[in-house]
Amino acid sequence: MSDKLKIFGYCRVSTANQKEEGTIDIQLDALKAYAEDKGLELVEIFSDDGVSGGLEERPALAEMFTALETRLDITGVLIFKLDRLARDLYIQEHLIKQLEKLGKQIISTKEADLDSSDPMRKAFRQFMGIVSELEKSFITMRLSGGRINKAKKGQYAGGGVALGYHSKGKELSINKEQAETVKTIFDMKRKRRLGLCEIARELNNRNVPTARGKRWYAGTIKYILHNPIYKGVLSYRDIDSQRADLAIMTTSTA
Protein backbone atom coordinates (compact mmCIF):
# COMPACT_ATOMS: atom_id res chain seq x y z
CA MET A 1 0.00 0.00 0.00
CA SER A 2 1.44 3.40 -1.01
CA ASP A 3 2.43 5.89 1.74
CA LYS A 4 2.44 8.79 -0.72
CA LEU A 5 0.04 11.69 -0.22
CA LYS A 6 -2.65 11.55 -2.89
CA ILE A 7 -3.47 14.66 -4.89
CA PHE A 8 -5.44 15.81 -7.92
CA GLY A 9 -3.96 18.00 -10.62
CA TYR A 10 -5.65 20.86 -12.47
CA CYS A 11 -4.57 22.53 -15.73
CA ARG A 12 -6.09 25.31 -17.84
CA VAL A 13 -5.21 27.10 -21.07
CA SER A 14 -7.44 29.81 -22.55
CA THR A 15 -7.87 30.01 -26.33
CA ALA A 16 -7.30 33.76 -26.53
CA ASN A 17 -3.97 33.64 -24.69
CA GLN A 18 -2.67 30.30 -25.93
CA LYS A 19 0.35 31.94 -27.57
CA GLU A 20 1.47 33.36 -24.23
CA GLU A 21 0.54 30.29 -22.18
CA GLY A 22 1.73 27.49 -24.43
CA THR A 23 -0.18 24.22 -24.66
CA ILE A 24 -1.86 22.16 -21.98
CA ASP A 25 0.88 19.52 -22.40
CA ILE A 26 3.47 21.87 -20.87
CA GLN A 27 1.41 22.04 -17.69
CA LEU A 28 0.69 18.30 -17.65
CA ASP A 29 4.40 17.49 -17.88
CA ALA A 30 5.24 20.00 -15.14
CA LEU A 31 2.63 18.55 -12.77
CA LYS A 32 3.84 15.00 -13.30
CA ALA A 33 7.49 15.99 -12.80
CA TYR A 34 6.69 17.95 -9.63
CA ALA A 35 4.66 15.12 -8.13
CA GLU A 36 7.42 12.61 -8.82
CA ASP A 37 10.09 14.91 -7.38
CA LYS A 38 8.11 15.57 -4.18
CA GLY A 39 6.95 11.98 -3.72
CA LEU A 40 3.27 12.72 -4.30
CA GLU A 41 0.77 10.36 -5.92
CA LEU A 42 -0.94 12.26 -8.74
CA VAL A 43 -4.22 10.31 -8.86
CA GLU A 44 -5.93 12.26 -11.66
CA ILE A 45 -5.44 15.43 -13.68
CA PHE A 46 -8.42 17.57 -14.68
CA SER A 47 -7.87 19.77 -17.75
CA ASP A 48 -9.84 22.69 -19.17
CA ASP A 49 -8.32 23.34 -22.59
CA GLY A 50 -9.34 26.48 -24.44
CA VAL A 51 -11.59 28.06 -21.80
CA SER A 52 -11.68 31.45 -20.09
CA GLY A 53 -10.71 32.11 -16.50
CA GLY A 54 -14.33 32.65 -15.46
CA LEU A 55 -16.42 29.98 -13.78
CA GLU A 56 -19.21 29.66 -16.36
CA GLU A 57 -17.69 27.11 -18.73
CA ARG A 58 -15.01 25.09 -16.94
CA PRO A 59 -16.36 21.51 -16.92
CA ALA A 60 -13.15 19.92 -15.69
CA LEU A 61 -12.95 22.28 -12.70
CA ALA A 62 -16.57 21.48 -11.79
CA GLU A 63 -15.88 17.75 -12.15
CA MET A 64 -12.81 18.04 -9.91
CA PHE A 65 -14.73 19.77 -7.10
CA THR A 66 -17.46 17.13 -7.31
CA ALA A 67 -14.84 14.40 -6.99
CA LEU A 68 -13.14 16.17 -4.07
CA GLU A 69 -16.37 16.07 -2.06
CA THR A 70 -16.28 12.28 -1.94
CA ARG A 71 -12.55 11.54 -2.20
CA LEU A 72 -11.50 11.98 1.43
CA ASP A 73 -8.14 10.40 0.62
CA ILE A 74 -7.18 13.31 -1.66
CA THR A 75 -5.15 15.81 0.37
CA GLY A 76 -4.78 18.63 -2.13
CA VAL A 77 -4.76 20.01 -5.66
CA LEU A 78 -1.62 20.64 -7.68
CA ILE A 79 -1.58 23.46 -10.23
CA PHE A 80 1.07 24.73 -12.61
CA LYS A 81 0.80 28.30 -11.25
CA LEU A 82 -1.85 30.43 -9.60
CA ASP A 83 -3.08 32.15 -12.74
CA ARG A 84 -4.02 28.76 -14.20
CA LEU A 85 -6.55 28.45 -11.39
CA ALA A 86 -7.79 31.97 -12.25
CA ARG A 87 -6.25 35.30 -13.14
CA ASP A 88 -9.06 37.22 -11.51
CA LEU A 89 -8.05 37.66 -7.85
CA TYR A 90 -11.61 37.37 -6.52
CA ILE A 91 -12.21 34.07 -8.38
CA GLN A 92 -8.77 32.80 -7.39
CA GLU A 93 -9.32 33.44 -3.69
CA HIS A 94 -12.87 32.05 -3.85
CA LEU A 95 -11.65 28.76 -5.33
CA ILE A 96 -8.86 28.46 -2.75
CA LYS A 97 -11.40 29.13 0.01
CA GLN A 98 -13.63 26.35 -1.37
CA LEU A 99 -10.68 23.96 -1.34
CA GLU A 100 -9.90 24.91 2.27
CA LYS A 101 -13.53 24.19 3.24
CA LEU A 102 -13.06 20.69 1.85
CA GLY A 103 -9.84 20.32 3.82
CA LYS A 104 -7.66 20.32 0.70
CA GLN A 105 -4.47 22.30 0.24
CA ILE A 106 -3.46 24.13 -2.92
CA ILE A 107 0.03 23.43 -4.29
CA SER A 108 1.76 25.32 -7.10
CA THR A 109 4.77 24.13 -9.10
CA LYS A 110 5.86 27.76 -9.60
CA GLU A 111 5.03 29.59 -6.38
CA ALA A 112 6.08 29.14 -2.77
CA ASP A 113 3.91 27.51 -0.09
CA LEU A 114 0.42 29.02 -0.47
CA ASP A 115 -0.93 28.11 2.98
CA SER A 116 -3.50 30.72 4.12
CA SER A 117 -2.65 30.22 7.81
CA ASP A 118 0.56 32.21 7.31
CA PRO A 119 -0.33 35.94 6.82
CA MET A 120 2.82 36.63 4.77
CA ARG A 121 2.22 33.68 2.45
CA LYS A 122 -1.42 34.65 2.02
CA ALA A 123 -0.38 38.23 1.21
CA PHE A 124 2.13 36.93 -1.34
CA ARG A 125 -0.53 34.75 -2.94
CA GLN A 126 -2.91 37.69 -3.22
CA PHE A 127 -0.16 39.91 -4.59
CA MET A 128 0.55 37.33 -7.30
CA GLY A 129 -3.18 37.26 -8.05
CA ILE A 130 -3.19 41.04 -8.54
CA VAL A 131 -0.17 40.81 -10.87
CA SER A 132 -1.91 38.11 -12.94
CA GLU A 133 -5.09 40.18 -13.07
CA LEU A 134 -3.14 43.18 -14.39
CA GLU A 135 -1.42 40.96 -16.98
CA LYS A 136 -4.82 39.71 -18.12
CA SER A 137 -6.09 43.29 -18.44
CA PHE A 138 -3.01 44.23 -20.48
CA ILE A 139 -3.46 41.26 -22.83
CA THR A 140 -7.17 42.05 -23.19
CA MET A 141 -6.32 45.68 -23.97
CA ARG A 142 -3.90 44.65 -26.72
CA LEU A 143 -6.33 42.14 -28.20
CA SER A 144 -9.15 44.68 -28.12
CA GLY A 145 -6.98 47.38 -29.66
CA GLY A 146 -5.88 45.06 -32.44
CA ARG A 147 -9.46 44.07 -33.20
CA ILE A 148 -10.62 47.69 -33.30
CA ASN A 149 -7.85 48.53 -35.77
CA LYS A 150 -8.86 45.58 -37.95
CA ALA A 151 -12.51 46.63 -37.83
CA LYS A 152 -11.60 50.17 -38.90
CA LYS A 153 -9.81 48.70 -41.92
CA GLY A 154 -12.87 46.65 -42.84
CA GLN A 155 -11.27 43.39 -41.77
CA TYR A 156 -12.74 40.56 -39.72
CA ALA A 157 -12.13 41.48 -36.07
CA GLY A 158 -12.83 38.05 -34.61
CA GLY A 159 -15.72 36.55 -32.65
CA GLY A 160 -18.20 33.86 -33.65
CA VAL A 161 -18.45 33.07 -37.36
CA ALA A 162 -21.99 33.62 -38.63
CA LEU A 163 -23.87 30.96 -40.58
CA GLY A 164 -22.94 31.28 -44.25
CA TYR A 165 -19.24 32.01 -43.80
CA HIS A 166 -15.82 30.37 -43.47
CA SER A 167 -13.02 31.74 -41.32
CA LYS A 168 -9.63 31.07 -42.90
CA GLY A 169 -6.37 32.90 -42.33
CA LYS A 170 -8.17 35.35 -39.98
CA GLU A 171 -10.47 36.43 -42.80
CA LEU A 172 -14.03 35.61 -43.80
CA SER A 173 -15.36 34.17 -47.04
CA ILE A 174 -18.78 32.91 -48.08
CA ASN A 175 -19.68 29.27 -47.45
CA LYS A 176 -21.88 28.59 -50.48
CA GLU A 177 -23.80 25.66 -48.95
CA GLN A 178 -24.63 27.53 -45.74
CA ALA A 179 -25.41 30.68 -47.72
CA GLU A 180 -28.30 28.82 -49.34
CA THR A 181 -29.73 28.16 -45.87
CA VAL A 182 -29.48 31.88 -45.09
CA LYS A 183 -31.34 32.72 -48.32
CA THR A 184 -34.01 30.16 -47.45
CA ILE A 185 -34.56 31.77 -44.04
CA PHE A 186 -34.96 35.24 -45.56
CA ASP A 187 -37.37 33.84 -48.19
CA MET A 188 -39.45 32.17 -45.49
CA LYS A 189 -39.74 35.45 -43.64
CA ARG A 190 -40.10 37.95 -46.50
CA LYS A 191 -41.97 35.94 -49.11
CA ARG A 192 -43.89 33.32 -47.14
CA ARG A 193 -44.44 35.58 -44.11
CA LEU A 194 -43.64 32.81 -41.64
CA GLY A 195 -43.03 33.62 -37.96
CA LEU A 196 -39.75 32.92 -36.20
CA CYS A 197 -41.02 29.76 -34.50
CA GLU A 198 -42.52 28.49 -37.74
CA ILE A 199 -39.23 28.96 -39.59
CA ALA A 200 -37.30 27.17 -36.86
CA ARG A 201 -39.81 24.29 -36.83
CA GLU A 202 -39.67 23.85 -40.60
CA LEU A 203 -35.86 23.87 -40.68
CA ASN A 204 -35.75 21.28 -37.89
CA ASN A 205 -38.29 19.11 -39.74
CA ARG A 206 -36.11 19.29 -42.84
CA ASN A 207 -33.02 18.40 -40.75
CA VAL A 208 -31.24 21.53 -41.98
CA PRO A 209 -28.11 21.96 -39.84
CA THR A 210 -27.32 25.14 -37.92
CA ALA A 211 -23.78 26.56 -37.96
CA ARG A 212 -22.93 24.27 -35.02
CA GLY A 213 -25.09 21.32 -36.01
CA LYS A 214 -27.73 21.90 -33.34
CA ARG A 215 -31.47 22.60 -33.35
CA TRP A 216 -33.03 25.79 -34.65
CA TYR A 217 -34.75 28.18 -32.26
CA ALA A 218 -36.69 31.39 -32.79
CA GLY A 219 -33.85 33.39 -31.24
CA THR A 220 -31.37 31.97 -33.77
CA ILE A 221 -33.64 32.93 -36.66
CA LYS A 222 -34.10 36.44 -35.26
CA TYR A 223 -30.32 36.85 -34.93
CA ILE A 224 -29.81 35.87 -38.59
CA LEU A 225 -32.55 38.16 -39.89
CA HIS A 226 -31.08 41.13 -38.03
CA ASN A 227 -27.39 40.44 -38.68
CA PRO A 228 -26.01 43.20 -40.98
CA ILE A 229 -23.25 40.95 -42.32
CA TYR A 230 -25.72 39.32 -44.75
CA LYS A 231 -26.08 42.72 -46.45
CA GLY A 232 -22.29 43.12 -46.62
CA VAL A 233 -21.72 45.12 -43.44
CA LEU A 234 -19.09 43.95 -40.96
CA SER A 235 -19.98 45.26 -37.51
CA TYR A 236 -17.67 45.27 -34.46
CA ARG A 237 -18.76 47.27 -31.44
CA ASP A 238 -19.82 50.61 -32.93
CA ILE A 239 -17.68 50.25 -36.06
CA ASP A 240 -19.41 49.32 -39.32
CA SER A 241 -17.48 48.55 -42.52
CA GLN A 242 -18.87 47.92 -45.99
CA ARG A 243 -17.83 44.53 -47.41
CA ALA A 244 -19.73 43.88 -50.64
CA ASP A 245 -17.81 40.62 -51.13
CA LEU A 246 -19.50 39.18 -48.01
CA ALA A 247 -23.07 40.12 -48.97
CA ILE A 248 -25.35 37.08 -49.24
CA MET A 249 -28.56 39.08 -49.48
CA THR A 250 -28.95 42.23 -51.56
CA THR A 251 -30.86 45.21 -50.21
CA SER A 252 -33.84 44.33 -52.38
CA THR A 253 -33.98 40.69 -51.24
CA ALA A 254 -33.18 41.26 -47.57
C-alpha positions in Angstrom: 0.0 0.0 0.0 1.4 3.4 -1.0 2.4 5.9 1.7 2.4 8.8 -0.7 0.0 11.7 -0.2 -2.7 11.6 -2.9 -3.5 14.7 -4.9 -5.4 15.8 -7.9 -4.0 18.0 -10.6 -5.7 20.9 -12.5 -4.6 22.5 -15.7 -6.1 25.3 -17.8 -5.2 27.1 -21.1 -7.4 29.8 -22.5 -7.9 30.0 -26.3 -7.3 33.8 -26.5 -4.0 33.6 -24.7 -2.7 30.3 -25.9 0.3 31.9 -27.6 1.5 33.4 -24.2 0.5 30.3 -22.2 1.7 27.5 -24.4 -0.2 24.2 -24.7 -1.9 22.2 -22.0 0.9 19.5 -22.4 3.5 21.9 -20.9 1.4 22.0 -17.7 0.7 18.3 -17.7 4.4 17.5 -17.9 5.2 20.0 -15.1 2.6 18.6 -12.8 3.8 15.0 -13.3 7.5 16.0 -12.8 6.7 18.0 -9.6 4.7 15.1 -8.1 7.4 12.6 -8.8 10.1 14.9 -7.4 8.1 15.6 -4.2 7.0 12.0 -3.7 3.3 12.7 -4.3 0.8 10.4 -5.9 -0.9 12.3 -8.7 -4.2 10.3 -8.9 -5.9 12.3 -11.7 -5.4 15.4 -13.7 -8.4 17.6 -14.7 -7.9 19.8 -17.7 -9.8 22.7 -19.2 -8.3 23.3 -22.6 -9.3 26.5 -24.4 -11.6 28.1 -21.8 -11.7 31.4 -20.1 -10.7 32.1 -16.5 -14.3 32.7 -15.5 -16.4 30.0 -13.8 -19.2 29.7 -16.4 -17.7 27.1 -18.7 -15.0 25.1 -16.9 -16.4 21.5 -16.9 -13.1 19.9 -15.7 -13.0 22.3 -12.7 -16.6 21.5 -11.8 -15.9 17.7 -12.2 -12.8 18.0 -9.9 -14.7 19.8 -7.1 -17.5 17.1 -7.3 -14.8 14.4 -7.0 -13.1 16.2 -4.1 -16.4 16.1 -2.1 -16.3 12.3 -1.9 -12.6 11.5 -2.2 -11.5 12.0 1.4 -8.1 10.4 0.6 -7.2 13.3 -1.7 -5.2 15.8 0.4 -4.8 18.6 -2.1 -4.8 20.0 -5.7 -1.6 20.6 -7.7 -1.6 23.5 -10.2 1.1 24.7 -12.6 0.8 28.3 -11.3 -1.9 30.4 -9.6 -3.1 32.1 -12.7 -4.0 28.8 -14.2 -6.5 28.5 -11.4 -7.8 32.0 -12.2 -6.2 35.3 -13.1 -9.1 37.2 -11.5 -8.0 37.7 -7.9 -11.6 37.4 -6.5 -12.2 34.1 -8.4 -8.8 32.8 -7.4 -9.3 33.4 -3.7 -12.9 32.1 -3.8 -11.6 28.8 -5.3 -8.9 28.5 -2.8 -11.4 29.1 0.0 -13.6 26.4 -1.4 -10.7 24.0 -1.3 -9.9 24.9 2.3 -13.5 24.2 3.2 -13.1 20.7 1.8 -9.8 20.3 3.8 -7.7 20.3 0.7 -4.5 22.3 0.2 -3.5 24.1 -2.9 0.0 23.4 -4.3 1.8 25.3 -7.1 4.8 24.1 -9.1 5.9 27.8 -9.6 5.0 29.6 -6.4 6.1 29.1 -2.8 3.9 27.5 -0.1 0.4 29.0 -0.5 -0.9 28.1 3.0 -3.5 30.7 4.1 -2.7 30.2 7.8 0.6 32.2 7.3 -0.3 35.9 6.8 2.8 36.6 4.8 2.2 33.7 2.4 -1.4 34.7 2.0 -0.4 38.2 1.2 2.1 36.9 -1.3 -0.5 34.8 -2.9 -2.9 37.7 -3.2 -0.2 39.9 -4.6 0.5 37.3 -7.3 -3.2 37.3 -8.1 -3.2 41.0 -8.5 -0.2 40.8 -10.9 -1.9 38.1 -12.9 -5.1 40.2 -13.1 -3.1 43.2 -14.4 -1.4 41.0 -17.0 -4.8 39.7 -18.1 -6.1 43.3 -18.4 -3.0 44.2 -20.5 -3.5 41.3 -22.8 -7.2 42.1 -23.2 -6.3 45.7 -24.0 -3.9 44.6 -26.7 -6.3 42.1 -28.2 -9.1 44.7 -28.1 -7.0 47.4 -29.7 -5.9 45.1 -32.4 -9.5 44.1 -33.2 -10.6 47.7 -33.3 -7.8 48.5 -35.8 -8.9 45.6 -38.0 -12.5 46.6 -37.8 -11.6 50.2 -38.9 -9.8 48.7 -41.9 -12.9 46.7 -42.8 -11.3 43.4 -41.8 -12.7 40.6 -39.7 -12.1 41.5 -36.1 -12.8 38.0 -34.6 -15.7 36.5 -32.7 -18.2 33.9 -33.7 -18.5 33.1 -37.4 -22.0 33.6 -38.6 -23.9 31.0 -40.6 -22.9 31.3 -44.2 -19.2 32.0 -43.8 -15.8 30.4 -43.5 -13.0 31.7 -41.3 -9.6 31.1 -42.9 -6.4 32.9 -42.3 -8.2 35.4 -40.0 -10.5 36.4 -42.8 -14.0 35.6 -43.8 -15.4 34.2 -47.0 -18.8 32.9 -48.1 -19.7 29.3 -47.5 -21.9 28.6 -50.5 -23.8 25.7 -49.0 -24.6 27.5 -45.7 -25.4 30.7 -47.7 -28.3 28.8 -49.3 -29.7 28.2 -45.9 -29.5 31.9 -45.1 -31.3 32.7 -48.3 -34.0 30.2 -47.5 -34.6 31.8 -44.0 -35.0 35.2 -45.6 -37.4 33.8 -48.2 -39.5 32.2 -45.5 -39.7 35.5 -43.6 -40.1 38.0 -46.5 -42.0 35.9 -49.1 -43.9 33.3 -47.1 -44.4 35.6 -44.1 -43.6 32.8 -41.6 -43.0 33.6 -38.0 -39.8 32.9 -36.2 -41.0 29.8 -34.5 -42.5 28.5 -37.7 -39.2 29.0 -39.6 -37.3 27.2 -36.9 -39.8 24.3 -36.8 -39.7 23.8 -40.6 -35.9 23.9 -40.7 -35.7 21.3 -37.9 -38.3 19.1 -39.7 -36.1 19.3 -42.8 -33.0 18.4 -40.8 -31.2 21.5 -42.0 -28.1 22.0 -39.8 -27.3 25.1 -37.9 -23.8 26.6 -38.0 -22.9 24.3 -35.0 -25.1 21.3 -36.0 -27.7 21.9 -33.3 -31.5 22.6 -33.4 -33.0 25.8 -34.6 -34.7 28.2 -32.3 -36.7 31.4 -32.8 -33.8 33.4 -31.2 -31.4 32.0 -33.8 -33.6 32.9 -36.7 -34.1 36.4 -35.3 -30.3 36.9 -34.9 -29.8 35.9 -38.6 -32.6 38.2 -39.9 -31.1 41.1 -38.0 -27.4 40.4 -38.7 -26.0 43.2 -41.0 -23.3 40.9 -42.3 -25.7 39.3 -44.7 -26.1 42.7 -46.5 -22.3 43.1 -46.6 -21.7 45.1 -43.4 -19.1 43.9 -41.0 -20.0 45.3 -37.5 -17.7 45.3 -34.5 -18.8 47.3 -31.4 -19.8 50.6 -32.9 -17.7 50.2 -36.1 -19.4 49.3 -39.3 -17.5 48.5 -42.5 -18.9 47.9 -46.0 -17.8 44.5 -47.4 -19.7 43.9 -50.6 -17.8 40.6 -51.1 -19.5 39.2 -48.0 -23.1 40.1 -49.0 -25.4 37.1 -49.2 -28.6 39.1 -49.5 -28.9 42.2 -51.6 -30.9 45.2 -50.2 -33.8 44.3 -52.4 -34.0 40.7 -51.2 -33.2 41.3 -47.6 
